[in-house]
């Protein structure tokens, strides 16, 4: 879809050179999470363990009942999803809140003589995994990171989201993850509350000592290299790579939105930007959209509009492109600022997310399946609209419609 040379992006640009490729903001954030997990094997193994936990309990209704009884009011585990990282966030949050309860449920199954032997053995291996300090620590780290990413993703999926807000959200997320680098002690303290007696695994491993015996071909022995162990080893080998990978890919993804936002940002700064800078921005913008925008007219309109905004006491903090276009439409100033009006419409037509559109297509798998292969197109279209626009459907009153339908299909004779 996004290929520069033979993808849909390049084919659309062959037809219209002014078309701007905007990657879906929510999907980009999802790919950032995928890259962060795949950066180190410890993260991959952790999420594989989380999926094994769900598979173990969900494979048996009896084991699932034991889990729900131990969790009480806490959330239950959910299966992971590679396409929607909100499932990762919900699962890790359920694990973090019910960590001790889940461990108790596994211990109960492992000691239950009525359980099959393979189930008891698997439960025992999962308990040992949960008793490791690294598992509890990774749970705390990923719960914090995925929680903030999930909340950001929910906002990015809004169909009314604009480019300026997307850029600010990505910048704030980069700052949050960057600050999380200094919160390792906080994560460690929270993990020790879950496993008070646990410690880093290499604390219990025997340290290998290399022989410093000299041979004829070797020079004098050099001092032993410093080997990191315990807290510092986990921090350097696991925690820092996860944070750095997140920051790197967040910056890479946000660069595309920042470039587009910088092209239009002067429209939000008409009351504060310097005249030389405004002239430069107008010329660059008109050069890109040379068939739609006149550079000289855009510059004069921007200067005129800036004075108009000052006269109506419009504060710059409340000024954004959607507000600017609404002001032009409300005051009927299209003839006075035609180039500015065109520029604002171009910006607001840039779609920054396509999640809602993709979910409309995903409804077809639920509506027409192998049990409904004889469904005709008209019925499929009607059911699709009802499913896609379910929020409108739930507010609709059907009593009169049902009454009319019942009277038409009723076979009982009416009494005279």
N, C-alpha and C positions, 0 to 999 in steps of 0.2 A: 504493500500500500504506500509506503513512504519512500520507496526507492528513488534516488536522484536521477538515475539514468534510464530505467525501464519500468519503474513503478507508476502507480496512478498519479503521484505527484508530478512526475515529468510529463505525463500525457496531458494533464490539465494545463500545465504551463505552456505546452505547445499550442494550445487553443487560446489561452489568455496569459500573456506574459506578466500581468499585474497580480495574478492570483498568488496569495501568500500561503505557504504550507504552515499550518498551526497544529502541532502534535497535541493529542488529547491530554489535558493536564492531569486527569485522574489516572489514565493508563500509564503516563510517564512516571507518576509517583509509585505505581504498582511495580514497574520495572526497576525502579531504584531499590525497592525492598528485595526483589529477586536477586539483584546483583550483590546486595549486602550479605544475603544468606550464603551465596555461593562462593564468597571470597575466602572462607576458611572451612576446613573439614569439621571443626567443632560445632559451628553453627548448623551445618548440614545434618550432623549426627543428632543434634538437639531436636530439630524439627522432625526428624525421623522417629525419635523416641516419643515425641508428643503424638504423632499419628499412630504409633503402636499402642499408646495408652487408650486412645479412642477406639481403635480396632478391637482391642482386648475386651473392653467393657461392652461395646455395641454388638459384639458377635453372639452374646447370650442375653436373653431377657432377664435371667436370674442374676447375672453379674451386674447388669445395668440397674436392677432394682437395689442391689447392695450399694452401688455407687450413689444413687439418689438418696437412699436412707442416710448414708454417712455425710453427704453434702448438705442435706437439709435445705435451707433457703438459698444456698449458694448456686451459682450457675453450673450447669453440666458441661462436659467437654463436647466439642464439636469437631467435625472433620476439617482438615486443612484444604484449602483451595489455591491452585496456582494462578487462577485468573482474577480472583477477588481477595485482596489481602485483608479485607475486613474480617474474613473468616479466621485468618491467623491471629489478628488482634483479639477477637472474641475468645478464641481457644486459649491463648496465652493468659488472658485476663481471668478466665475460669480456672486455669491451673494455678495462677498466682493467688487467687482468693481462697481456693479450697485445697491448697498444697498438702497440708497435714491431713485433711479429711480423705483425700484421694490415697495418700500413703497408708492410712489406717484401713481403708477399704481393700487395698491390695494385700495387706498383712492378714486381714480377716479371711480372704479367699485362700491365701497360701497356707493357712493353718486349718482350714475347713476340710475335714476328712471326707465329707460328702461330695466334694468337688473332684472332677477327674484329675488324674495325675499330671497330665500335660498342662492343664489350667493352673494347678498349684505351682508347678515349676516355672511357668511363664510369669505368674504373679510374683513369685519370689525374685526373679531376675529384674522385674520392673521396680520392685521395692528397693533393691540394691542400687539401681540406677538413680532413684529419687533420693536415696540417702547420701549420694555424692554431693559435695559442697558445690562443685561446678554446675550441676544441674539447677540447684536453687538459685545460684548467682545469675546464670543465663536467663532464668525465668524472670528475675527482677529487671534485668537489663532490657530484655525484649518487650516486657510488659510496658515499660515506660516509653520506649522508642515507638513500638507499634501502636500504642494508644494515641500518641500525638499525631502519628501519620494517618491513622484511621479517621480521627476527627477532621484533619485537614482534607482527606480524600472525600469525606461526606460533603464538605463545603464545595469542593471542586466539581462535584457531580451535579451541582445546581445548574439548570439550563439557562439561568439569567446571569451567570458568572461572567465578568468582564476581564479583559486582559490586564488591566491595571491591578485589580484585586488578586489575580493569579500570581502576578509578579511579586506582590507584597507578601502573599502567603508563602511562596517558595523562599523568599529572603528570610522571613521569620522562622521558617522551619530549619533553614541552614544555621541560623543563630542558635536555635534551641539545641540542635544536635551537637553543635560546636561547644556549647556550654556543658552538655552532658559529659564531655570528656573529663571534666573536673569533679564529676559526681560518683566516681568509682567507689570511694569510701562509703557513700550513702547506700549504694547497691550492696556492697559487702556486708554492711551492718544489717540490712533487711534480710539478706540470705542467712546470716547467722541466727537470726530470730527463728527461722523455720527449721534449721538444723544446728542446734546449739553445740552438739558434740562433734560436728563434722569439720574437716579442714581440707586444704588442697591435697590432691592425690599424691603429688610428688613429695609431700612431707613424710609419707609412709613408705616411700620407695627407697631402696638402698642406693646410695650414691656410688657410681663407678669411678674408680681411681686409676688413671693411666700410669703405667710404669715410666719413670723418668731415667731409665738406664741408658747410658751412652753407648753408642757403637762407633766403629771406626769411621763410618760415612756420615754420622750425625754430628752436628756442632754441639756446643754447650746447651744444656737444657734451658728453655725459655720459661718464664713464669706462667703458671696455669692461667688460661683464659677464664674470665669471670663467667660463671654459669648462673643464670637467673633461675630462681626456684620460688615456689609458693605464689604469693600475691603478685610480685613483680613479673614473674613468668606469665601468669594468666593475663595480667594487664597489658603486657607488651605483645604477646603472641595472639591473643584473642580479642580483648576489649578494644584496643587501639585500632587494629585492622578493620573491625566492624564500623567504628565511628568514622574513620578516614574514608572508607568506601562509601558510606552514606553521604558524607559531605561532598566527595568528588563527583558522584553521579547526580546529586541534587544540583550542584553548580552547573554541571553539563546540561541537565534538562532545563534548568531555569534560564540558560543563556538564550535559548530560542525565543522565549516569551519576553525577556528583557530587551532584546533587539527590536522587537515589534513595538513594545511599549515606549521605548525611547523615541521612536519615529513619530508617535502621536502625543508624547507627553507635553509638548509645548502648548497644546490646546487647554491643558489644565493649569497652566502657569501664566496666563495672559496678564494678570494683574501684578505679577511679581518679577517676571523675566526681564532681563535687560534688552534694550532695543537691538543692539548688535547681535546678541544671541538669538533673538526672535527672528531677525532677518535671515540669519544663517539656517535656522530650523525650517523656515518657510521655503527657502530656496531648495534645500535638500528634499523636503516633502514633495514639492512641485516637480522636481526633477524625476522622482520615482513615478508619480502619477501625472505625467506630462500631458496625457490626453484628457484628463478629467479636471485638472487644477491649473490655474494660471498663477505663476509665481508672484508677479507684481500685484495682481488683484488680491491674492491670499494675504500678502504682507500688509497691504493697506486695510483690508478687512479686519485683520487681527489687531492692528493698532486702534482701529475704530471701535472694535468690540471691547478691547481692554478699557477704553474710556467709558463705554456704556456700562460695563460691569462696575466700575468705580462709582459712577453716578447713582446706580441703584443700590450701592453699598452691599454688593455681593462679596462675602469673604472668600478668600482663595482656598481656605481649608475645606469649605463645603462644595467647591467647584470640581466637578468631574465631567467627563465627556457626555454621559447620559443626561446630567443636569443641564449642561450647556445646550444640547440639542432640544431638550424639553423647553428651555427658556426661549430659544429661537422660534419654536413652533407655537408656544403660548402667546408670545408677543407679536407673532406674524411678521418675523424679520427675515424670511427666506429671500426676499428680493434685495435686502440690504446686505446680507452676508451669505451669498450663494455658495462660494467656495468653502467657507467654514462649515456650512450645513452639509455639503457633500463629504467633506473630510470626516465629520462626526458620524455620518451614516456608514461610511466605509469601515470605520473602527468598530462600530457596534454590530456590524454584520460578520465580524471575525468570530467564528464559533470556537470556543476554547475547550469544549468537552462534547463528546458524542455518546456518553453513557446511556442517556435516556433513549436515544435512537437504537442502540444495540440491544437494549433490554426489550424493545418492541419486537425485534426479530426473534429474540430468545423465547418469546411467548408462543411462537408457532410450534415449537417442540412439544409444548404441553397441550396445545389445542388439537393438533393433527399428529397422531402417533399411529403405531401399527394396528391399533384397535379401531381406528377411524379412517381407514384407507379409502372408503367409498364416499367421503364427504365431498360435496361439490364446492365450486369456487365461491358462489354467493354466500353459502352458509359459513364457509371459512372466513370470508371477509367480515361478515357480521360478528362472528364470535371473536375475531381478532380485535375489532374496534372495541367491543365490550370488555375484553381483557386488558387491552392497552390503556383505555380510558376508564379504568375501574373506579377511580376517585369520583368521576362525574356520574358513573352508573350507580354508585352507592347512595348518591343524593337524589336520585330520580324516584318519583312515586309511580308505582305500577298497578295500583288498585283498579283504576278505570280501564287500563289496557287489558288486565286479566279478566275483568268483567265482560268487556266486549268480546274477547276471544272465547270465553266460556259460553256466551250466548250463541256465537256462530257455530261452535262445535257441539253444542248440546243436542242430544237425540231425543230427549224427553219432550212429549207434547205439552204445550202450554194449555192449561185449563181455560175454557171460554167463560 
